[in-house]
């Protein structure tokens, strides 16, 4: 029995290590997020960057420092554990869950609340994104009516989370179906200078499992948001860029 236990342990440890290796961490020293901000009122567009730099210890827990584009003292600290990303607000002295990449189709996104009284934010699709040599998990989240069963009929525009990158709106905009002013994640610059452009990443989506029937005809904008009625422009349909004239 002892020999059997030892053998099973030796077999499971490599599998556990492989699972840990396959996860693409969101938080890495020197990683920089590049954004475009469009102001609906003025019609002007701006670009800016945010990055992670340095560590900070709070109550014995180590966090990475978020450095805003204006170089102000970081008010938010971040840590990552088991596919979940936590944020510590130094003003409120409290930690909250920011991302949970362990969620599956049908799971409620507890840390994002719907503004509609009879709706809740839910994971409606889970896909594998193949980009260069990386396989990234992509979650599509949407507002759905409470008690709704699959196949879901979303009641607003979707938001997309990509493992290792964050959301289509950047690091902190988890869900913002806003048709006016908006922040769009353009690309992430890795510490070694490698760039991962968000539009190119979601263009490499490969549907997985039960998501396949709905995602074949799903239309995404280059900012990662699912579009119900596309007009003119460049879109991602079936994992390929398509120009609609």
C-alpha positions as a Markdown table, in Angstrom:
| # | Residue | x | y | z |
|---|---|---|---|---|
| 1 | Unk | 0.0 | 0.0 | 0.0 |
| 2 | Unk | 2.8 | 2.4 | 0.8 |
| 3 | Unk | 4.5 | 1.6 | -2.5 |
| 4 | Unk | 1.2 | 2.3 | -4.3 |
| 5 | Unk | 0.8 | 5.6 | -2.5 |
| 6 | Unk | 4.4 | 6.6 | -3.4 |
| 7 | Unk | 3.9 | 5.7 | -7.0 |
| 8 | Unk | 0.6 | 7.7 | -7.3 |
| 9 | Unk | 2.3 | 10.7 | -5.6 |
| 10 | Unk | 5.1 | 10.6 | -8.1 |
| 11 | Unk | 2.6 | 10.5 | -11.0 |
| 12 | Unk | 0.4 | 13.3 | -9.7 |
| 13 | Unk | 3.1 | 15.8 | -8.8 |
| 14 | Unk | 4.3 | 16.3 | -12.4 |
| 15 | Unk | 0.6 | 16.7 | -13.4 |
| 16 | Unk | 0.1 | 19.3 | -10.7 |
| 17 | Unk | 3.3 | 21.1 | -11.7 |
| 18 | Unk | 2.2 | 21.1 | -15.4 |
| 19 | Unk | -1.2 | 22.6 | -14.4 |
| 20 | Unk | 0.6 | 25.4 | -12.6 |
| 21 | Unk | 3.0 | 26.0 | -15.5 |
| 22 | Unk | 0.1 | 26.3 | -18.0 |
| 23 | Unk | -1.5 | 29.2 | -16.2 |
| 24 | Unk | -0.3 | 32.6 | -17.6 |
| 25 | Unk | 0.1 | 34.9 | -14.6 |
| 26 | Unk | -1.4 | 38.4 | -14.8 |
| 27 | Unk | 1.0 | 40.0 | -12.4 |
| 28 | Unk | 4.6 | 40.2 | -13.5 |
| 29 | Unk | 7.3 | 42.7 | -12.5 |
| 30 | Unk | 7.8 | 45.3 | -15.3 |
| 31 | Unk | 4.7 | 44.4 | -17.3 |
| 32 | Unk | 3.1 | 47.5 | -18.8 |
| 33 | Unk | -0.5 | 48.0 | -20.0 |
| 34 | Unk | -1.0 | 50.4 | -23.0 |
| 35 | Unk | -4.4 | 52.0 | -23.3 |
| 36 | Unk | -6.5 | 54.2 | -25.5 |
| 37 | Unk | -9.1 | 56.5 | -23.9 |
| 38 | Unk | -11.8 | 58.0 | -25.9 |
| 39 | Unk | -13.8 | 60.9 | -24.4 |
| 40 | Unk | -17.3 | 60.9 | -25.8 |
| 41 | Unk | -18.1 | 64.5 | -24.8 |
| 42 | Unk | -15.0 | 66.1 | -26.4 |
| 43 | Unk | -14.4 | 63.5 | -29.2 |
| 44 | Unk | -10.7 | 63.4 | -28.3 |
| 45 | Unk | -8.6 | 60.3 | -27.9 |
| 46 | Unk | -5.7 | 59.8 | -25.5 |
| 47 | Unk | -3.1 | 57.1 | -24.9 |
| 48 | Unk | -1.5 | 56.2 | -21.5 |
| 49 | Unk | 0.2 | 53.4 | -19.7 |
| 50 | Unk | 0.1 | 51.7 | -16.3 |
| 51 | Unk | 2.6 | 49.2 | -15.0 |
| 52 | Unk | 3.6 | 47.0 | -12.0 |
| 53 | Unk | 6.8 | 47.8 | -10.2 |
| 54 | Unk | 8.1 | 46.7 | -6.8 |
| 55 | Unk | 6.6 | 45.0 | -3.8 |
| 56 | Unk | 4.8 | 46.0 | -0.7 |
| 57 | Unk | 4.1 | 43.9 | 2.4 |
| 58 | Unk | 0.8 | 44.4 | 4.3 |
| 59 | Unk | 0.0 | 42.3 | 7.4 |
| 60 | Unk | 2.6 | 39.8 | 6.3 |
| 61 | Unk | 1.2 | 39.4 | 2.8 |
| 62 | Unk | 3.3 | 40.5 | -0.2 |
| 63 | Unk | 1.7 | 42.5 | -2.9 |
| 64 | Unk | 2.9 | 44.1 | -6.2 |
| 65 | Unk | 2.6 | 47.8 | -6.6 |
| 66 | Unk | 0.4 | 49.2 | -9.3 |
| 67 | Unk | 2.0 | 52.4 | -10.7 |
| 68 | Unk | -0.4 | 54.7 | -12.4 |
| 69 | Unk | 0.5 | 56.7 | -15.5 |
| 70 | Unk | 0.8 | 59.9 | -13.6 |
| 71 | Unk | 3.4 | 58.3 | -11.3 |
| 72 | Unk | 1.4 | 59.0 | -8.2 |
| 73 | Unk | 1.8 | 57.0 | -5.0 |
| 74 | Unk | -0.1 | 53.7 | -5.6 |
| 75 | Unk | -3.3 | 53.4 | -3.8 |
| 76 | Unk | -3.9 | 49.8 | -5.0 |
| 77 | Unk | -1.7 | 46.7 | -4.4 |
| 78 | Unk | -2.2 | 43.4 | -6.2 |
| 79 | Unk | -1.4 | 39.8 | -5.5 |
| 80 | Unk | -2.2 | 36.5 | -7.4 |
| 81 | Unk | -3.0 | 33.1 | -6.0 |
| 82 | Unk | -4.4 | 30.0 | -7.7 |
| 83 | Unk | -5.8 | 31.7 | -10.7 |
| 84 | Unk | -7.3 | 34.5 | -8.7 |
| 85 | Unk | -6.1 | 38.1 | -8.5 |
| 86 | Unk | -6.7 | 40.2 | -5.4 |
| 87 | Unk | -6.5 | 44.0 | -4.9 |
| 88 | Unk | -5.7 | 45.7 | -1.7 |
| 89 | Unk | -7.0 | 49.3 | -1.4 |
| 90 | Unk | -4.6 | 51.2 | 0.8 |
| 91 | Unk | -7.2 | 53.9 | 1.5 |
| 92 | Unk | -9.9 | 51.5 | 2.6 |
| 93 | Unk | -7.3 | 49.1 | 4.1 |
| 94 | Unk | -9.3 | 46.2 | 2.6 |
| 95 | Unk | -8.7 | 43.4 | 0.1 |
| 96 | Unk | -11.2 | 42.4 | -2.6 |
| 97 | Unk | -11.2 | 39.8 | -5.4 |
| 98 | Unk | -10.4 | 41.4 | -8.7 |
| 99 | Unk | -10.3 | 38.5 | -11.2 |
| 100 | Unk | -11.2 | 34.8 | -10.9 |
| 101 | Unk | -9.9 | 32.8 | -13.9 |
| 102 | Unk | -11.1 | 29.5 | -12.4 |
| 103 | Unk | -14.7 | 30.3 | -13.2 |
| 104 | Unk | -16.7 | 28.2 | -15.7 |
| 105 | Unk | -19.7 | 28.7 | -18.0 |
| 106 | Unk | -22.7 | 29.5 | -15.9 |
| 107 | Unk | -20.8 | 30.8 | -12.8 |
| 108 | Unk | -21.8 | 34.1 | -11.4 |
| 109 | Unk | -19.1 | 36.8 | -11.3 |
| 110 | Unk | -19.7 | 37.8 | -7.7 |
| 111 | Unk | -17.3 | 40.8 | -7.6 |
| 112 | Unk | -19.1 | 42.5 | -10.6 |
| 113 | Unk | -22.6 | 43.7 | -9.9 |
| 114 | Unk | -25.3 | 44.4 | -12.5 |
| 115 | Unk | -27.2 | 47.7 | -12.4 |
| 116 | Unk | -30.4 | 46.0 | -13.4 |
| 117 | Unk | -32.5 | 44.7 | -10.5 |
| 118 | Unk | -33.4 | 41.3 | -12.1 |
| 119 | Unk | -30.0 | 40.6 | -13.7 |
| 120 | Unk | -26.7 | 39.2 | -12.7 |
| 121 | Unk | -23.2 | 39.1 | -14.3 |
| 122 | Unk | -22.4 | 35.6 | -15.4 |
| 123 | Unk | -19.7 | 33.7 | -17.4 |
| 124 | Unk | -21.4 | 32.9 | -20.7 |
| 125 | Unk | -18.5 | 31.5 | -22.6 |
| 126 | Unk | -15.1 | 30.0 | -21.9 |
| 127 | Unk | -12.6 | 29.6 | -24.7 |
| 128 | Unk | -8.9 | 28.8 | -25.4 |
| 129 | Unk | -6.9 | 31.5 | -27.0 |
| 130 | Unk | -3.8 | 30.4 | -28.9 |
| 131 | Unk | -1.4 | 33.2 | -29.4 |
| 132 | Unk | 2.2 | 32.5 | -30.5 |
| 133 | Unk | 3.5 | 29.8 | -28.1 |
| 134 | Unk | 0.9 | 30.6 | -25.3 |
| 135 | Unk | -2.5 | 29.1 | -24.6 |
| 136 | Unk | -4.6 | 31.5 | -22.7 |
| 137 | Unk | -8.0 | 31.1 | -21.1 |
| 138 | Unk | -10.6 | 33.6 | -22.2 |
| 139 | Unk | -13.8 | 34.3 | -20.2 |
| 140 | Unk | -16.8 | 36.1 | -21.8 |
| 141 | Unk | -19.0 | 37.7 | -19.1 |
| 142 | Unk | -22.4 | 39.2 | -19.6 |
| 143 | Unk | -25.5 | 40.4 | -17.8 |
| 144 | Unk | -28.2 | 37.7 | -17.9 |
| 145 | Unk | -31.6 | 37.5 | -16.3 |
| 146 | Unk | -31.6 | 35.8 | -12.9 |
| 147 | Unk | -32.6 | 32.2 | -13.2 |
| 148 | Unk | -31.8 | 32.0 | -16.9 |
| 149 | Unk | -30.5 | 28.7 | -18.2 |
| 150 | Unk | -28.1 | 27.9 | -21.1 |
| 151 | Unk | -28.0 | 28.7 | -23.9 |
| 152 | Unk | -27.9 | 32.2 | -22.4 |
| 153 | Unk | -29.5 | 35.2 | -24.0 |
| 154 | Unk | -27.3 | 38.2 | -22.9 |
| 155 | Unk | -29.1 | 41.4 | -22.3 |
| 156 | Unk | -26.1 | 43.8 | -22.9 |
| 157 | Unk | -22.7 | 43.9 | -24.6 |
| 158 | Unk | -20.1 | 41.5 | -23.3 |
| 159 | Unk | -16.8 | 42.0 | -21.6 |
| 160 | Unk | -13.8 | 39.7 | -22.1 |
| 161 | Unk | -11.2 | 38.6 | -19.6 |
| 162 | Unk | -8.0 | 37.0 | -21.0 |
| 163 | Unk | -5.6 | 35.1 | -18.7 |
| 164 | Unk | -2.3 | 37.0 | -18.4 |
| 165 | Unk | -3.8 | 40.2 | -19.8 |
| 166 | Unk | -6.8 | 41.3 | -17.8 |
| 167 | Unk | -10.0 | 42.6 | -19.4 |
| 168 | Unk | -10.7 | 44.4 | -22.7 |
| 169 | Unk | -11.0 | 47.6 | -20.7 |
| 170 | Unk | -7.6 | 47.1 | -19.1 |
| 171 | Unk | -6.4 | 46.0 | -15.6 |
| 172 | Unk | -9.2 | 47.4 | -13.5 |
| 173 | Unk | -12.2 | 47.9 | -15.8 |
| 174 | Unk | -13.7 | 44.5 | -15.3 |
| 175 | Unk | -17.1 | 45.2 | -16.8 |
| 176 | Unk | -18.2 | 48.3 | -18.6 |
| 177 | Unk | -20.7 | 48.0 | -21.4 |
| 178 | Unk | -20.4 | 51.7 | -22.1 |
| 179 | Unk | -21.2 | 53.0 | -25.6 |
| 180 | Unk | -20.0 | 56.5 | -24.8 |
| 181 | Unk | -16.6 | 57.3 | -23.3 |
| 182 | Unk | -14.4 | 54.2 | -23.0 |
| 183 | Unk | -11.0 | 52.9 | -22.1 |
| 184 | Unk | -9.6 | 50.2 | -24.4 |
| 185 | Unk | -6.6 | 47.9 | -23.8 |
| 186 | Unk | -4.4 | 48.1 | -26.9 |
| 187 | Unk | -1.5 | 45.9 | -25.9 |
| 188 | Unk | 0.6 | 44.6 | -23.1 |
| 189 | Unk | 4.4 | 45.0 | -23.1 |
| 190 | Unk | 6.3 | 42.3 | -21.3 |
| 191 | Unk | 9.5 | 42.9 | -19.3 |
| 192 | Unk | 11.5 | 41.6 | -22.2 |
| 193 | Unk | 9.9 | 44.0 | -24.7 |
| 194 | Unk | 7.5 | 41.5 | -26.3 |
| 195 | Unk | 4.1 | 43.0 | -27.1 |
| 196 | Unk | 0.8 | 41.2 | -27.0 |
| 197 | Unk | -1.9 | 43.1 | -28.8 |
| 198 | Unk | -5.3 | 42.4 | -27.4 |
| 199 | Unk | -7.1 | 42.4 | -30.8 |
| 200 | Unk | -4.6 | 39.9 | -32.2 |
| 201 | Unk | -4.9 | 37.7 | -29.1 |
| 202 | Unk | -8.7 | 37.4 | -29.2 |
| 203 | Unk | -8.5 | 36.9 | -33.0 |
| 204 | Unk | -6.7 | 33.6 | -32.2 |
| 205 | Unk | -9.7 | 32.3 | -30.2 |
| 206 | Unk | -10.4 | 28.6 | -30.6 |
| 207 | Unk | -13.7 | 27.5 | -29.3 |
| 208 | Unk | -13.8 | 24.7 | -26.7 |
| 209 | Unk | -16.4 | 22.2 | -25.7 |
| 210 | Unk | -20.0 | 23.4 | -25.3 |
| 211 | Unk | -19.1 | 27.0 | -26.3 |
| 212 | Unk | -18.5 | 26.0 | -29.9 |
| 213 | Unk | -22.0 | 26.3 | -31.3 |
| 214 | Unk | -22.5 | 29.9 | -30.1 |
| 215 | Unk | -19.0 | 31.2 | -30.7 |
| 216 | Unk | -18.9 | 30.2 | -34.4 |
| 217 | Unk | -21.2 | 33.1 | -35.3 |
| 218 | Unk | -20.1 | 35.4 | -32.4 |
| 219 | Unk | -18.8 | 38.8 | -33.5 |
| 220 | Unk | -16.2 | 40.7 | -31.4 |
| 221 | Unk | -14.8 | 44.2 | -31.8 |
| 222 | Unk | -11.1 | 44.6 | -31.7 |
| 223 | Unk | -11.4 | 45.8 | -28.1 |
| 224 | Unk | -12.7 | 42.3 | -27.2 |
| 225 | Unk | -16.4 | 43.2 | -26.7 |
| 226 | Unk | -19.0 | 41.0 | -28.2 |
| 227 | Unk | -21.2 | 42.9 | -30.7 |
| 228 | Unk | -24.8 | 42.0 | -31.3 |
| 229 | Unk | -25.5 | 44.0 | -34.5 |
| 230 | Unk | -22.2 | 44.9 | -36.3 |
| 231 | Unk | -22.2 | 47.6 | -38.9 |
| 232 | Unk | -19.1 | 48.9 | -40.8 |
| 233 | Unk | -15.7 | 48.2 | -39.4 |
| 234 | Unk | -13.2 | 45.5 | -38.6 |
| 235 | Unk | -14.4 | 42.6 | -36.5 |
| 236 | Unk | -13.3 | 39.2 | -35.2 |
| 237 | Unk | -15.7 | 36.4 | -36.4 |
| 238 | Unk | -14.9 | 32.8 | -35.9 |
| 239 | Unk | -11.4 | 33.6 | -34.8 |
| 240 | Unk | -10.5 | 35.7 | -38.0 |
| 241 | Unk | -10.4 | 39.4 | -38.7 |
| 242 | Unk | -13.3 | 40.4 | -41.0 |
| 243 | Unk | -13.9 | 43.7 | -42.7 |
| 244 | Unk | -17.5 | 44.7 | -42.9 |
| 245 | Unk | -18.2 | 47.4 | -45.5 |
